Every structure is written in C-alpha cells, then in structure tokens.
Amino acid sequence: MSETVGVSAAVLAGVLLGAVFFGGLWLTVRRALPSRQAPLWFFGSLLIRTAIVLGGFYLVSHGDWRRMVGCVAGFLLARTVVFRLTGPAGAIEGAS
C-alpha cells in the first residue's frame, strides 16, 4: 500500500515538474520572440528548466524505477495539458 502512495506522489510531482518545464517554455517563447536577445533567452531557459526537471526526477525517484516511471508519466501528462491550454502550435502572436 505504501508503494502505491509513493508512486502516486511521484505522478503528482511529475505533473508539477511538467507544468514548470512546459509552462516555462511557453513563457520563454512569448518573451524571446520580440526580444533582440532571443538565443540567450532560449538557451538560458533551457538550462534552467532542464536542471529543475532533472533534479526533481532525481529527488522524487529515490532510486526506485517505479517512482521514476510515475514521475515521467506525470510529466508527459502535464505536457499534454499545457499544450492544450496554450493553443495550437501555429498560433504564436507576433509571428509571421
């Protein structure tokens, strides 16, 4: 029973990590496109978002593959939700 709670918590943590990662990507695209320093925005954002997610995966999994799978599943679930909330891929404001 406690393993089920651990995996469920890992799924929830994965959803939160996914929301941070893909929400951060969405914010980066919106801020970087009109900026003169877009490559710096994208590269800096990638480093920060990746470090947060990898660190989160490491802390959540505690070396257990079942927790890691749950965390990745939650991460992918968050990806689907964030992409549906932010609209279609071709609908970026200011892009021509």
N, CA, C and O atoms as a GROMACS GRO file, in nm:
protein
  384
    1MET      N    1   0.082  -0.120   0.000
    1MET     CA    2   0.000   0.000   0.000
    1MET      C    3   0.086   0.127   0.000
    1MET      O    4   0.054   0.224  -0.068
    2SER      N    5   0.195   0.125   0.076
    2SER     CA    6   0.278   0.245   0.082
    2SER      C    7   0.349   0.269  -0.052
    2SER      O    8   0.380   0.383  -0.086
    3GLU      N    9   0.373   0.161  -0.128
    3GLU     CA   10   0.434   0.178  -0.260
    3GLU      C   11   0.339   0.251  -0.354
    3GLU      O   12   0.382   0.332  -0.436
    4THR      N   13   0.210   0.222  -0.342
    4THR     CA   14   0.109   0.290  -0.424
    4THR      C   15   0.107   0.439  -0.391
    4THR      O   16   0.094   0.522  -0.481
    5VAL      N   17   0.120   0.472  -0.265
    5VAL     CA   18   0.123   0.613  -0.225
    5VAL      C   19   0.249   0.680  -0.280
    5VAL      O   20   0.243   0.794  -0.327
    6GLY      N   21   0.361   0.610  -0.275
    6GLY     CA   22   0.486   0.666  -0.328
    6GLY      C   23   0.480   0.692  -0.477
    6GLY      O   24   0.526   0.796  -0.524
    7VAL      N   25   0.424   0.598  -0.551
    7VAL     CA   26   0.413   0.615  -0.696
    7VAL      C   27   0.312   0.725  -0.729
    7VAL      O   28   0.334   0.804  -0.821
    8SER      N   29   0.203   0.730  -0.654
    8SER     CA   30   0.103   0.836  -0.676
    8SER      C   31   0.163   0.974  -0.650
    8SER      O   32   0.138   1.069  -0.724
    9ALA      N   33   0.242   0.984  -0.545
    9ALA     CA   34   0.309   1.112  -0.516
    9ALA      C   35   0.409   1.146  -0.626
    9ALA      O   36   0.426   1.262  -0.661
   10ALA      N   37   0.474   1.044  -0.682
   10ALA     CA   38   0.568   1.068  -0.792
   10ALA      C   39   0.495   1.117  -0.916
   10ALA      O   40   0.546   1.204  -0.987
   11VAL      N   41   0.377   1.062  -0.943
   11VAL     CA   42   0.298   1.110  -1.058
   11VAL      C   43   0.261   1.256  -1.037
   11VAL      O   44   0.273   1.336  -1.130
   12LEU      N   45   0.216   1.291  -0.919
   12LEU     CA   46   0.181   1.430  -0.890
   12LEU      C   47   0.303   1.521  -0.903
   12LEU      O   48   0.293   1.631  -0.959
   13ALA      N   49   0.417   1.476  -0.854
   13ALA     CA   50   0.540   1.555  -0.868
   13ALA      C   51   0.577   1.571  -1.015
   13ALA      O   52   0.624   1.677  -1.056
   14GLY      N   53   0.557   1.465  -1.093
   14GLY     CA   54   0.585   1.473  -1.237
   14GLY      C   55   0.495   1.573  -1.307
   14GLY      O   56   0.540   1.645  -1.396
   15VAL      N   57   0.369   1.578  -1.266
   15VAL     CA   58   0.277   1.677  -1.323
   15VAL      C   59   0.326   1.818  -1.290
   15VAL      O   60   0.325   1.906  -1.376
   16LEU      N   61   0.368   1.840  -1.167
   16LEU     CA   62   0.418   1.973  -1.128
   16LEU      C   63   0.547   2.008  -1.204
   16LEU      O   64   0.564   2.120  -1.250
   17LEU      N   65   0.637   1.911  -1.216
   17LEU     CA   66   0.760   1.936  -1.291
   17LEU      C   67   0.731   1.964  -1.438
   17LEU      O   68   0.793   2.051  -1.499
   18GLY      N   69   0.637   1.890  -1.495
   18GLY     CA   70   0.598   1.914  -1.634
   18GLY      C   71   0.536   2.051  -1.653
   18GLY      O   72   0.562   2.119  -1.752
   19ALA      N   73   0.453   2.091  -1.557
   19ALA     CA   74   0.392   2.224  -1.565
   19ALA      C   75   0.498   2.333  -1.559
   19ALA      O   76   0.488   2.433  -1.630
   20VAL      N   77   0.598   2.315  -1.475
   20VAL     CA   78   0.707   2.413  -1.467
   20VAL      C   79   0.787   2.415  -1.597
   20VAL      O   80   0.819   2.522  -1.649
   21PHE      N   81   0.819   2.295  -1.649
   21PHE     CA   82   0.902   2.288  -1.769
   21PHE      C   83   0.830   2.346  -1.891
   21PHE      O   84   0.882   2.434  -1.959
   22PHE      N   85   0.709   2.297  -1.918
   22PHE     CA   86   0.640   2.340  -2.039
   22PHE      C   87   0.576   2.477  -2.024
   22PHE      O   88   0.563   2.551  -2.122
   23GLY      N   89   0.535   2.511  -1.904
   23GLY     CA   90   0.488   2.648  -1.880
   23GLY      C   91   0.602   2.748  -1.896
   23GLY      O   92   0.583   2.857  -1.951
   24GLY      N   93   0.721   2.709  -1.849
   24GLY     CA   94   0.839   2.794  -1.867
   24GLY      C   95   0.877   2.808  -2.014
   24GLY      O   96   0.920   2.915  -2.057
   25LEU      N   97   0.862   2.701  -2.089
   25LEU     CA   98   0.887   2.707  -2.233
   25LEU      C   99   0.790   2.802  -2.301
   25LEU      O  100   0.830   2.883  -2.384
   26TRP      N  101   0.664   2.793  -2.265
   26TRP     CA  102   0.563   2.881  -2.322
   26TRP      C  103   0.597   3.028  -2.292
   26TRP      O  104   0.590   3.113  -2.380
   27LEU      N  105   0.632   3.057  -2.166
   27LEU     CA  106   0.669   3.195  -2.130
   27LEU      C  107   0.794   3.240  -2.204
   27LEU      O  108   0.803   3.356  -2.247
   28THR      N  109   0.889   3.152  -2.220
   28THR     CA  110   1.012   3.186  -2.291
   28THR      C  111   0.984   3.223  -2.436
   28THR      O  112   1.037   3.322  -2.487
   29VAL      N  113   0.901   3.145  -2.502
   29VAL     CA  114   0.868   3.175  -2.642
   29VAL      C  115   0.799   3.309  -2.653
   29VAL      O  116   0.829   3.388  -2.743
   30ARG      N  117   0.707   3.337  -2.562
   30ARG     CA  118   0.634   3.464  -2.568
   30ARG      C  119   0.725   3.584  -2.541
   30ARG      O  120   0.705   3.690  -2.600
   31ARG      N  121   0.824   3.569  -2.455
   31ARG     CA  122   0.914   3.680  -2.423
   31ARG      C  123   1.033   3.690  -2.518
   31ARG      O  124   1.083   3.800  -2.543
   32ALA      N  125   1.078   3.577  -2.571
   32ALA     CA  126   1.200   3.578  -2.650
   32ALA      C  127   1.177   3.624  -2.794
   32ALA      O  128   1.263   3.689  -2.853
   33LEU      N  129   1.060   3.592  -2.851
   33LEU     CA  130   1.037   3.626  -2.991
   33LEU      C  131   1.049   3.776  -3.018
   33LEU      O  132   1.114   3.813  -3.116
   34PRO      N  133   0.991   3.864  -2.936
   34PRO     CA  134   1.009   4.006  -2.965
   34PRO      C  135   1.143   4.062  -2.916
   34PRO      O  136   1.174   4.179  -2.943
   35SER      N  137   1.222   3.984  -2.847
   35SER     CA  138   1.347   4.031  -2.789
   35SER      C  139   1.459   4.032  -2.892
   35SER      O  140   1.457   3.956  -2.988
   36ARG      N  141   1.555   4.119  -2.870
   36ARG     CA  142   1.673   4.123  -2.956
   36ARG      C  143   1.773   4.014  -2.917
   36ARG      O  144   1.864   3.982  -2.994
   37GLN      N  145   1.756   3.958  -2.798
   37GLN     CA  146   1.848   3.856  -2.747
   37GLN      C  147   1.778   3.721  -2.734
   37GLN      O  148   1.791   3.654  -2.631
   38ALA      N  149   1.705   3.683  -2.835
   38ALA     CA  150   1.627   3.559  -2.832
   38ALA      C  151   1.713   3.435  -2.806
   38ALA      O  152   1.672   3.351  -2.726
   39PRO      N  153   1.829   3.420  -2.869
   39PRO     CA  154   1.908   3.299  -2.841
   39PRO      C  155   1.948   3.288  -2.694
   39PRO      O  156   1.949   3.178  -2.638
   40LEU      N  157   1.979   3.399  -2.632
   40LEU     CA  158   2.014   3.398  -2.490
   40LEU      C  159   1.894   3.356  -2.405
   40LEU      O  160   1.909   3.279  -2.310
   41TRP      N  161   1.777   3.406  -2.438
   41TRP     CA  162   1.654   3.367  -2.368
   41TRP      C  163   1.632   3.216  -2.379
   41TRP      O  164   1.610   3.149  -2.279
   42PHE      N  165   1.638   3.165  -2.501
   42PHE     CA  166   1.612   3.022  -2.522
   42PHE      C  167   1.716   2.933  -2.455
   42PHE      O  168   1.680   2.834  -2.391
   43PHE      N  169   1.843   2.966  -2.467
   43PHE     CA  170   1.947   2.884  -2.408
   43PHE      C  171   1.943   2.888  -2.256
   43PHE      O  172   1.952   2.784  -2.190
   44GLY      N  173   1.928   3.007  -2.200
   44GLY     CA  174   1.919   3.020  -2.055
   44GLY      C  175   1.799   2.948  -1.998
   44GLY      O  176   1.808   2.881  -1.895
   45SER      N  177   1.686   2.963  -2.065
   45SER     CA  178   1.564   2.896  -2.021
   45SER      C  179   1.580   2.745  -2.027
   45SER      O  180   1.537   2.674  -1.936
   46LEU      N  181   1.640   2.695  -2.135
   46LEU     CA  182   1.661   2.551  -2.148
   46LEU      C  183   1.746   2.497  -2.034
   46LEU      O  184   1.714   2.394  -1.976
   47LEU      N  185   1.854   2.566  -2.002
   47LEU     CA  186   1.940   2.520  -1.893
   47LEU      C  187   1.868   2.518  -1.760
   47LEU      O  188   1.877   2.420  -1.685
   48ILE      N  189   1.795   2.623  -1.730
   48ILE     CA  190   1.725   2.632  -1.602
   48ILE      C  191   1.614   2.528  -1.593
   48ILE      O  192   1.603   2.457  -1.493
   49ARG      N  193   1.532   2.518  -1.698
   49ARG     CA  194   1.421   2.423  -1.696
   49ARG      C  195   1.471   2.279  -1.688
   49ARG      O  196   1.414   2.198  -1.615
   50THR      N  197   1.576   2.247  -1.762
   50THR     CA  198   1.629   2.111  -1.760
   50THR      C  199   1.689   2.077  -1.624
   50THR      O  200   1.670   1.967  -1.574
   51ALA      N  201   1.760   2.171  -1.564
   51ALA     CA  202   1.819   2.147  -1.432
   51ALA      C  203   1.710   2.122  -1.327
   51ALA      O  204   1.723   2.034  -1.243
   52ILE      N  205   1.603   2.200  -1.333
   52ILE     CA  206   1.493   2.182  -1.238
   52ILE      C  207   1.430   2.045  -1.255
   52ILE      O  208   1.406   1.974  -1.157
   53VAL      N  209   1.402   2.006  -1.378
   53VAL     CA  210   1.335   1.879  -1.404
   53VAL      C  211   1.424   1.760  -1.369
   53VAL      O  212   1.379   1.666  -1.304
   54LEU      N  213   1.549   1.763  -1.411
   54LEU     CA  214   1.638   1.650  -1.379
   54LEU      C  215   1.661   1.638  -1.229
   54LEU      O  216   1.662   1.527  -1.175
   55GLY      N  217   1.679   1.750  -1.162
   55GLY     CA  218   1.692   1.747  -1.016
   55GLY      C  219   1.566   1.695  -0.949
   55GLY      O  220   1.574   1.618  -0.853
   56GLY      N  221   1.452   1.736  -1.000
   56GLY     CA  222   1.325   1.688  -0.946
   56GLY      C  223   1.307   1.540  -0.966
   56GLY      O  224   1.264   1.469  -0.875
   57PHE      N  225   1.340   1.491  -1.086
   57PHE     CA  226   1.330   1.347  -1.113
   57PHE      C  227   1.421   1.269  -1.017
   57PHE      O  228   1.381   1.166  -0.964
   58TYR      N  229   1.539   1.318  -0.995
   58TYR     CA  230   1.635   1.251  -0.907
   58TYR      C  231   1.582   1.246  -0.764
   58TYR      O  232   1.587   1.141  -0.699
   59LEU      N  233   1.531   1.358  -0.715
   59LEU     CA  234   1.480   1.363  -0.578
   59LEU      C  235   1.355   1.279  -0.560
   59LEU      O  236   1.339   1.212  -0.457
   60VAL      N  237   1.266   1.281  -0.657
   60VAL     CA  238   1.139   1.210  -0.646
   60VAL      C  239   1.159   1.058  -0.655
   60VAL      O  240   1.094   0.983  -0.583
   61SER      N  241   1.248   1.014  -0.742
   61SER     CA  242   1.260   0.870  -0.767
   61SER      C  243   1.322   0.794  -0.649
   61SER      O  244   1.287   0.678  -0.628
   62HIS      N  245   1.409   0.855  -0.574
   62HIS     CA  246   1.477   0.787  -0.462
   62HIS      C  247   1.539   0.655  -0.507
   62HIS      O  248   1.548   0.561  -0.429
   63GLY      N  249   1.581   0.648  -0.633
   63GLY     CA  250   1.642   0.527  -0.685
   63GLY      C  251   1.545   0.414  -0.718
   63GLY      O  252   1.588   0.303  -0.749
   64ASP      N  253   1.417   0.442  -0.713
   64ASP     CA  254   1.316   0.340  -0.742
   64ASP      C  255   1.262   0.361  -0.883
   64ASP      O  256   1.211   0.469  -0.915
   65TRP      N  257   1.272   0.258  -0.966
   65TRP     CA  258   1.230   0.272  -1.106
   65TRP      C  259   1.081   0.297  -1.118
   65TRP      O  260   1.038   0.364  -1.212
   66ARG      N  261   1.000   0.244  -1.025
   66ARG     CA  262   0.854   0.264  -1.032
   66ARG      C  263   0.819   0.411  -1.009
   66ARG      O  264   0.731   0.465  -1.076
   67ARG      N  265   0.886   0.473  -0.916
   67ARG     CA  266   0.863   0.617  -0.893
   67ARG      C  267   0.910   0.700  -1.011
   67ARG      O  268   0.847   0.800  -1.047
   68MET      N  269   1.021   0.659  -1.072
   68MET     CA  270   1.070   0.732  -1.189
   68MET      C  271   0.971   0.722  -1.303
   68MET      O  272   0.943   0.821  -1.370
   69VAL      N  273   0.917   0.602  -1.326
   69VAL     CA  274   0.817   0.585  -1.433
   69VAL      C  275   0.693   0.668  -1.403
   69VAL      O  276   0.638   0.730  -1.494
   70GLY      N  277   0.649   0.670  -1.278
   70GLY     CA  278   0.534   0.752  -1.240
   70GLY      C  279   0.560   0.900  -1.261
   70GLY      O  280   0.473   0.974  -1.308
   71CYS      N  281   0.680   0.943  -1.226
   71CYS     CA  282   0.716   1.084  -1.243
   71CYS      C  283   0.720   1.123  -1.390
   71CYS      O  284   0.671   1.229  -1.428
   72VAL      N  285   0.776   1.038  -1.474
   72VAL     CA  286   0.780   1.065  -1.618
   72VAL      C  287   0.639   1.064  -1.676
   72VAL      O  288   0.607   1.145  -1.763
   73ALA      N  289   0.554   0.973  -1.630
   73ALA     CA  290   0.415   0.969  -1.677
   73ALA      C  291   0.343   1.098  -1.641
   73ALA      O  292   0.270   1.153  -1.724
   74GLY      N  293   0.363   1.147  -1.520
   74GLY     CA  294   0.302   1.274  -1.481
   74GLY      C  295   0.356   1.390  -1.561
   74GLY      O  296   0.282   1.482  -1.595
   75PHE      N  297   0.486   1.386  -1.592
   75PHE     CA  298   0.549   1.488  -1.674
   75PHE      C  299   0.485   1.494  -1.813
   75PHE      O  300   0.455   1.602  -1.864
   76LEU      N  301   0.465   1.376  -1.873
   76LEU     CA  302   0.404   1.371  -2.006
   76LEU      C  303   0.256   1.411  -2.003
   76LEU      O  304   0.206   1.471  -2.098
   77LEU      N  305   0.189   1.380  -1.895
   77LEU     CA  306   0.050   1.425  -1.878
   77LEU      C  307   0.045   1.578  -1.872
   77LEU      O  308  -0.041   1.639  -1.935
   78ALA      N  309   0.136   1.638  -1.798
   78ALA     CA  310   0.142   1.784  -1.791
   78ALA      C  311   0.172   1.844  -1.927
   78ALA      O  312   0.120   1.951  -1.961
   79ARG      N  313   0.255   1.778  -2.006
   79ARG     CA  314   0.286   1.827  -2.141
   79ARG      C  315   0.158   1.837  -2.223
   79ARG      O  316   0.135   1.937  -2.290
   80THR      N  317   0.077   1.733  -2.218
   80THR     CA  318  -0.048   1.732  -2.294
   80THR      C  319  -0.140   1.844  -2.246
   80THR      O  320  -0.200   1.915  -2.328
   81VAL      N  321  -0.152   1.861  -2.117
   81VAL     CA  322  -0.242   1.964  -2.062
   81VAL      C  323  -0.193   2.104  -2.098
   81VAL      O  324  -0.272   2.188  -2.141
   82VAL      N  325  -0.065   2.130  -2.081
   82VAL     CA  326  -0.011   2.264  -2.111
   82VAL      C  327  -0.026   2.295  -2.259
   82VAL      O  328  -0.063   2.407  -2.295
   83PHE      N  329   0.001   2.199  -2.346
   83PHE     CA  330  -0.013   2.224  -2.489
   83PHE      C  331  -0.158   2.250  -2.528
   83PHE      O  332  -0.184   2.332  -2.616
   84ARG      N  333  -0.250   2.182  -2.465
   84ARG     CA  334  -0.392   2.209  -2.496
   84ARG      C  335  -0.438   2.344  -2.442
   84ARG      O  336  -0.520   2.410  -2.505
   85LEU      N  337  -0.384   2.386  -2.328
   85LEU     CA  338  -0.424   2.515  -2.270
   85LEU      C  339  -0.364   2.634  -2.343
   85LEU      O  340  -0.425   2.741  -2.349
   86THR      N  341  -0.246   2.615  -2.399
   86THR     CA  342  -0.178   2.728  -2.464
   86THR      C  343  -0.213   2.743  -2.610
   86THR      O  344  -0.169   2.840  -2.673
   87GLY      N  345  -0.289   2.654  -2.668
   87GLY     CA  346  -0.336   2.670  -2.805
   87GLY      C  347  -0.255   2.593  -2.905
   87GLY      O  348  -0.157   2.526  -2.871
   88PRO      N  349  -0.297   2.604  -3.032
   88PRO     CA  350  -0.228   2.531  -3.139
   88PRO      C  351  -0.088   2.583  -3.164
   88PRO      O  352  -0.057   2.698  -3.131
   89ALA      N  353  -0.005   2.499  -3.222
   89ALA     CA  354   0.136   2.532  -3.244
   89ALA      C  355   0.156   2.651  -3.336
   89ALA      O  356   0.252   2.725  -3.318
   90GLY      N  357   0.069   2.673  -3.433
   90GLY     CA  358   0.088   2.781  -3.528
   90GLY      C  359   0.031   2.914  -3.484
   90GLY      O  360   0.032   3.009  -3.562
   91ALA      N  361  -0.020   2.923  -3.363
   91ALA     CA  362  -0.090   3.045  -3.320
   91ALA      C  363  -0.006   3.129  -3.224
   91ALA      O  364  -0.054   3.167  -3.117
   92ILE      N  365   0.118   3.159  -3.262
   92ILE     CA  366   0.204   3.242  -3.178
   92ILE      C  367   0.184   3.387  -3.220
   92ILE      O  368   0.196   3.422  -3.338
   93GLU      N  369   0.153   3.471  -3.122
   93GLU     CA  370   0.128   3.612  -3.151
   93GLU      C  371   0.257   3.679  -3.200
   93GLU      O  372   0.365   3.654  -3.146
   94GLY      N  373   0.245   3.760  -3.296
   94GLY     CA  374   0.358   3.836  -3.348
   94GLY      C  375   0.443   3.760  -3.448
   94GLY      O  376   0.530   3.818  -3.512
   95ALA      N  377   0.419   3.632  -3.463
   95ALA     CA  378   0.496   3.553  -3.561
   95ALA      C  379   0.432   3.566  -3.698
   95ALA      O  380   0.309   3.569  -3.711
   96SER      N  381   0.516   3.575  -3.798
   96SER     CA  382   0.460   3.587  -3.933
   96SER      C  383   0.504   3.474  -4.021
   96SER      O  384   0.466   3.469  -4.138
   0.00000   0.00000   0.00000
